[in-house]
Amino acid sequence: MLHNNDFAQVVFERKSIRVYDPTVKIAHSEMHQILREADLAPSSVNMQPWRFVVVESAEGKEQLKPYIRFNTRQNETSAAMILIFGDMQCHEYAEEIYQAAVDQGKMPQEVKDQQLAAIVPMYQSLSTEQMQRIVQIDGSLVAMQLMLVARAHGYDTNPIGGFDADNLAEAVGLDKERFHPIMIVSIGKAAEEGYQSVRLPIEKITEFK
């Protein structure tokens, strides 16, 4: 259940939190709900390439520690560290995704057939670098949605990019060739207010043509 439906508070008052109340845990039922809501983020041709690994146990966090560099406070105090990976072979789920859309009356069968006939061969032909770019973009979209959903549930987060990307997948038992690490999001109840931050003037970073 959402704790806060105030859009302005959720979006404009969000801060990156690095220290959490270590006594606060998140039930699996609520974590599933948070991830389900984050999972509604957009993705290229709806391939949903993001995969989550939720590290919450003391043992899991100890195993994660060598791979997160200087982000130890988040690891030690958060309710969980949510590892987001991009599935480089996400097209293997294309039939399941599009058939579900047909079964639920959201897509005609002929559209599904036309789409898959174009999408699957295209994905199969992409280079590693092209696939990494796709899953990086899509994974970043789901990470941002995850942080906002978490806030609506009454939790705080911190997006973490400082980690051992070469070895993170293997550290949690995933195939490093298939699962591309995108981001780690710590989540929990804030034990600090977080830093105030500034932004460049919008006129400085925007052009109209």
Secondary structure by P-SEA (a helix, b strand, c coil): cccccccccccccbbbbccccccccccaaaaaaaaaaaaccccccccccbbbbbbccaaaaaaacccccccccccccccbbbbbbbccccccaaaaaaaaaaaaccccaaaaaaaaaccaaaaaaccaaaaaaaaaaaaaaaaaaaaaaaaaacbbbbbbccccccccccccccccccccccbbbbbcccccccbbbbbcccccccccc
